């Protein structure tokens, strides 16, 4: 059976803003310093099956304070002088899948004509945070992918597959959002409405919102005024810390290397040292760069053993 997070992410991918997270909020188990900011450029982690981002560490110097004490071997930080931020999605923006139809403007209401549907409401819009130069991130991931996977799989004991590691180079974040998912067509009695509160300020930016619904739909909202837990939203209203869409690189090891790693038959430090020795010996003997076509039978260096796939792009390495 297809899960609600899988339906939501698959259907909103068509809007091409990035990879949609069904759970935009940061994990409450993470330090408050991270939760106040949320997912950020340079984060390395895993997109989980429930649609959240499992943070492991950050590779940007400006965000290094959020890192855990234990980090991957040969850990390396990037200087963070190539980051940008801009308004991206206007306030009161509505995103919904093909099978969903907006049937009313005030309040905003929807119906679903297909077997599944998804809706994202943005009362205050969203900002785009992105790296203006992604090449350093690409090079860093290629150099350190093996140690990052060893850290994820062995040191942090994450049960994740090859290709699950994600390096964030951009994210679309908001202060507030509403998410809804249909798992069957709407009947004549069903309804889904995104409603502003009934206060005199319902058209002001301080208005709060809620879902009204009946039928086969699951809906949630942040901030949730009915929730007494102060940690549900962990900022002061000024910072965009709710990550709606991820952009970046999915990192995959060559299958042979991955199999050796998961079977505990590969020491990353020894492997990388041997690769560097092979590189040096080859260049000393032939004068040709390591990895040239004339020496295709030699063992590939670590960069050639890594596949980076950019969302909505083609393989880059």
BELZIQUI-V985355 format. One record per residue. RES is the residue in three letters. SS is DSSP state (@ for helix, = for strand, . for the rest). OMEGA is omega in whole degrees, -180 to 180 (NA if undefined). D_LAST is the distance of its C-alpha to the last C-alpha in Angstrom with 2 decimals. Layout:
res & ss & omega & d_last
RES & SS & OMEGA & D_LAST
RES & SS & OMEGA & D_LAST
This chain:
res & ss & omega & d_last
UNK & . & -179 & 34.47
UNK & . & -178 & 31.85
UNK & . & 177 & 32.02
UNK & @ & 177 & 32.82
UNK & @ & 179 & 29.55
UNK & @ & 178 & 27.58
UNK & @ & -177 & 29.80
UNK & @ & -177 & 29.43
UNK & @ & -178 & 25.63
UNK & @ & -175 & 25.20
UNK & @ & -179 & 27.88
UNK & @ & 173 & 26.91
UNK & @ & -177 & 23.25
UNK & @ & 178 & 24.79
UNK & @ & 172 & 25.70
UNK & . & 173 & 22.08
UNK & . & -175 & 22.70
UNK & . & 179 & 20.04
UNK & = & -176 & 20.35
UNK & = & 175 & 24.15
UNK & . & 178 & 25.64
UNK & . & 176 & 29.00
UNK & . & -178 & 29.99
UNK & . & -176 & 29.17
UNK & . & 179 & 31.33
UNK & . & 178 & 30.29
UNK & . & -180 & 31.40
UNK & . & 178 & 34.98
UNK & . & 180 & 34.34
UNK & . & 179 & 32.17
UNK & . & -178 & 33.99
UNK & @ & 179 & 35.79
UNK & @ & 177 & 33.90
UNK & @ & -176 & 30.65
UNK & @ & 178 & 32.47
UNK & @ & -178 & 34.01
UNK & @ & -177 & 30.62
UNK & . & 179 & 28.62
UNK & . & -177 & 24.85
UNK & . & 177 & 23.35
UNK & . & -179 & 20.33
UNK & . & 176 & 18.67
UNK & = & 172 & 19.94
UNK & = & -178 & 18.07
UNK & = & -175 & 19.65
UNK & = & 169 & 20.01
UNK & = & -173 & 21.14
UNK & . & -180 & 24.21
UNK & . & 180 & 26.03
UNK & . & 173 & 28.78
UNK & . & 176 & 26.58
UNK & . & 179 & 26.47
UNK & = & 180 & 23.94
UNK & = & -175 & 24.43
UNK & = & 175 & 23.87
UNK & = & 179 & 23.00
UNK & = & 179 & 22.57
UNK & = & -176 & 21.53
UNK & . & 179 & 19.54
UNK & = & -176 & 21.41
UNK & @ & -177 & 24.54
UNK & @ & -180 & 26.68
UNK & @ & -173 & 26.27
UNK & @ & -177 & 26.49
UNK & @ & -178 & 30.04
UNK & @ & -175 & 29.02
UNK & . & 174 & 27.15
UNK & . & -180 & 28.89
UNK & . & 180 & 30.52
UNK & . & -177 & 28.41
UNK & . & 179 & 24.75
UNK & . & 175 & 21.88
UNK & . & 179 & 22.37
UNK & . & -177 & 21.38
UNK & . & -175 & 21.00
UNK & . & 179 & 19.94
UNK & . & 173 & 20.79
UNK & = & 171 & 19.55
UNK & . & -171 & 22.31
UNK & . & -179 & 22.87
UNK & . & 180 & 24.06
UNK & . & 178 & 21.58
UNK & = & -180 & 22.67
UNK & = & 180 & 24.73
UNK & = & 178 & 27.02
UNK & = & 175 & 28.91
UNK & = & -171 & 31.04
UNK & = & 178 & 29.04
UNK & = & -174 & 31.25
UNK & . & 176 & 34.97
UNK & . & -179 & 37.59
UNK & . & 176 & 38.96
UNK & = & 179 & 35.87
UNK & = & 174 & 35.80
UNK & = & 179 & 32.71
UNK & = & -175 & 33.45
UNK & . & -173 & 32.21
UNK & . & -178 & 33.56
UNK & . & -179 & 36.32
UNK & = & 180 & 37.68
UNK & = & 174 & 40.26
UNK & = & -174 & 41.66
UNK & = & 179 & 45.43
UNK & = & -178 & 46.86
UNK & = & -176 & 46.14
UNK & . & -3 & 48.56
UNK & . & 177 & 47.79
UNK & = & -178 & 44.37
UNK & = & -175 & 44.65
UNK & = & 168 & 42.49
UNK & = & -177 & 42.97
UNK & = & -178 & 40.63
UNK & . & -177 & 41.28
UNK & . & -178 & 38.68
UNK & . & 179 & 37.95
UNK & . & -179 & 35.69
UNK & = & -178 & 34.88
UNK & = & -178 & 33.42
UNK & = & 172 & 34.58
UNK & = & 177 & 33.43
UNK & = & -179 & 36.11
UNK & = & -177 & 35.53
UNK & . & -178 & 39.00
UNK & . & 179 & 37.79
UNK & . & -177 & 34.55
UNK & = & 179 & 31.19
UNK & = & 175 & 29.17
UNK & = & 174 & 25.51
UNK & = & -177 & 23.95
UNK & = & 174 & 20.58
UNK & = & -180 & 18.58
UNK & . & 176 & 19.28
UNK & . & -176 & 16.39
UNK & . & -177 & 13.19
UNK & @ & 178 & 11.36
UNK & @ & 178 & 13.27
UNK & @ & 179 & 12.34
UNK & @ & -179 & 8.56
UNK & @ & -180 & 9.47
UNK & @ & 180 & 12.10
UNK & @ & -180 & 10.34
UNK & @ & -179 & 8.06
UNK & @ & -169 & 11.48
UNK & @ & -176 & 13.66
UNK & @ & -177 & 12.23
UNK & @ & 178 & 14.64
UNK & @ & 178 & 17.56
UNK & @ & 179 & 16.96
UNK & @ & 176 & 17.13
UNK & @ & 178 & 20.12
UNK & @ & -179 & 21.73
UNK & @ & -170 & 21.34
UNK & @ & -175 & 22.48
UNK & @ & -176 & 25.01
UNK & @ & -178 & 26.20
UNK & . & 174 & 26.36
UNK & . & 176 & 26.98
UNK & . & 178 & 24.99
UNK & . & -176 & 25.16
UNK & . & -175 & 21.72
UNK & . & 173 & 19.35
UNK & . & -177 & 15.85
UNK & . & -178 & 13.59
UNK & . & -178 & 16.42
UNK & = & -173 & 15.33
UNK & = & 174 & 14.86
UNK & = & -175 & 14.34
UNK & = & 173 & 16.63
UNK & = & 177 & 16.12
UNK & = & 177 & 19.01
UNK & = & 176 & 22.00
UNK & = & -173 & 25.11
UNK & = & -178 & 28.14
UNK & = & 172 & 31.87
UNK & . & -176 & 35.16
UNK & . & 179 & 36.56
UNK & = & 170 & 35.52
UNK & = & -179 & 36.95
UNK & = & 176 & 35.08
UNK & = & -179 & 36.72
UNK & = & 173 & 35.76
UNK & = & 174 & 37.99
UNK & . & 172 & 38.03
UNK & . & 180 & 40.56
UNK & . & 178 & 42.31
UNK & . & 173 & 44.78
UNK & . & -178 & 48.46
UNK & . & 180 & 51.25
UNK & . & -177 & 52.01
UNK & . & 174 & 48.48
UNK & = & 175 & 47.28
UNK & = & -178 & 44.51
UNK & = & 176 & 45.31
UNK & = & -164 & 43.63
UNK & = & 172 & 46.70
UNK & = & 179 & 47.48
UNK & . & -174 & 50.19
UNK & . & -180 & 53.78
UNK & . & 178 & 54.43
UNK & . & -176 & 55.72
UNK & . & -173 & 52.31
UNK & . & 178 & 50.33
UNK & . & 178 & 48.96
UNK & . & 180 & 48.11
UNK & . & 179 & 44.73
UNK & . & -180 & 46.29
UNK & . & 174 & 47.01
UNK & . & -174 & 45.78
UNK & = & 176 & 44.60
UNK & = & 175 & 44.84
UNK & = & 167 & 44.22
UNK & = & -172 & 47.18
UNK & = & 168 & 46.56
UNK & = & 180 & 48.10
UNK & . & -174 & 46.58
UNK & . & 180 & 43.36
UNK & = & 175 & 41.12
UNK & = & -176 & 39.54
UNK & = & 178 & 39.35
UNK & = & -173 & 38.78
UNK & = & 172 & 38.84
UNK & = & -1 & 38.19
UNK & . & 179 & 40.41
UNK & . & -175 & 42.75
UNK & . & 179 & 46.29
UNK & . & -177 & 47.68
UNK & . & -178 & 45.74
UNK & . & -178 & 47.60
UNK & . & -177 & 44.64
UNK & . & -177 & 43.93
UNK & . & -178 & 40.46
UNK & . & 171 & 39.21
UNK & . & -166 & 38.10
UNK & . & 171 & 37.64
UNK & . & -177 & 37.90
UNK & . & -179 & 40.93
UNK & . & -176 & 40.13
UNK & . & -173 & 38.54
UNK & . & 175 & 34.90
UNK & . & -177 & 32.28
UNK & . & -179 & 31.09
UNK & = & -174 & 30.55
UNK & = & -178 & 26.88
UNK & = & -177 & 26.96
UNK & = & 175 & 23.34
UNK & = & 168 & 20.01
UNK & = & 180 & 16.96
UNK & = & -176 & 13.73
UNK & = & 166 & 10.66
UNK & = & -172 & 11.26
UNK & = & 180 & 9.98
UNK & = & 174 & 10.26
UNK & = & 172 & 11.11
UNK & . & -172 & 11.52
UNK & @ & -179 & 14.94
UNK & @ & 180 & 16.91
UNK & @ & 179 & 16.01
UNK & @ & -179 & 16.75
UNK & @ & 177 & 20.03
UNK & @ & -178 & 21.13
UNK & @ & -176 & 20.56
UNK & @ & 176 & 22.52
UNK & . & 178 & 25.21
UNK & . & -179 & 25.66
UNK & . & -176 & 25.14
UNK & . & 172 & 22.41
UNK & . & -176 & 23.16
UNK & @ & -178 & 19.98
UNK & @ & 179 & 21.90
UNK & @ & -180 & 23.06
UNK & @ & -179 & 19.77
UNK & @ & 177 & 18.01
UNK & @ & 178 & 21.20
UNK & @ & 178 & 21.21
UNK & @ & 179 & 17.68
UNK & @ & 177 & 18.87
UNK & @ & 178 & 22.05
UNK & @ & -180 & 20.37
UNK & @ & -177 & 18.43
UNK & @ & -180 & 21.73
UNK & @ & -179 & 23.80
UNK & @ & -177 & 21.66
UNK & @ & 178 & 21.68
UNK & @ & -175 & 25.38
UNK & @ & -173 & 26.32
UNK & @ & -176 & 24.50
UNK & . & 180 & 23.70
UNK & . & 179 & 20.39
UNK & . & 177 & 17.06
UNK & . & 179 & 15.56
UNK & . & 179 & 13.08
UNK & . & -177 & 14.86
UNK & @ & -177 & 15.78
UNK & @ & -178 & 19.27
UNK & @ & -175 & 18.37
UNK & . & -178 & 16.08
UNK & . & 177 & 18.55
UNK & . & 178 & 18.04
UNK & . & 180 & 16.36
UNK & . & 176 & 12.65
UNK & . & -175 & 12.30
UNK & @ & -179 & 11.16
UNK & @ & -179 & 7.77
UNK & @ & 178 & 7.22
UNK & @ & -176 & 9.01
UNK & = & 175 & 6.95
UNK & = & 175 & 5.37
UNK & = & 179 & 5.62
UNK & = & 179 & 7.84
UNK & = & 179 & 10.04
UNK & . & -179 & 13.60
UNK & . & 178 & 14.96
UNK & . & 179 & 11.83
UNK & . & 177 & 9.32
UNK & = & -175 & 5.91
UNK & . & -179 & 3.80
UNK & . & NA & 0.00
